[in-house]
């Protein structure tokens, strides 16, 4: 079984969405973790947009990357440029992957426009997670 870490700045939106989808698509092929350089708590809008797609992340916690230094990761996926630039060294042979997703927490506008941005980023991350599992977690 592979160990996968998804890393972003605050472990509140993008990495939480990715953790949810990777767990969903990977099933028993991998153990998925998410963390941030900082911890900001799981964003309620992230929980809401995932629930709209049938994935429950309400039990997720916001974790600091330092909590996982002892885990031998196979993959470390950074989902924002800040995390990529500040990602600590893991004493493993983890393959590092990066995709800079927009931060939906920075969306502006009325409530519906903000939720639409969360949905747009969620759908981008969903596609990325499906592709990752297909490419890296083959049977």
Secondary structure, DSSP 8 states (H G I E B T S, - for coil): -EEEEEEESSSSSHHHHHHHHHHHHHGGGEEEEEEESS-----HHHHHHHHHTT---TT----BGGGGTTS--SEEEE-SHHHHHH----SS--EEEE-----GGG--SSHHHHHHHHHHHHHHHHHHHHHHHHHH---
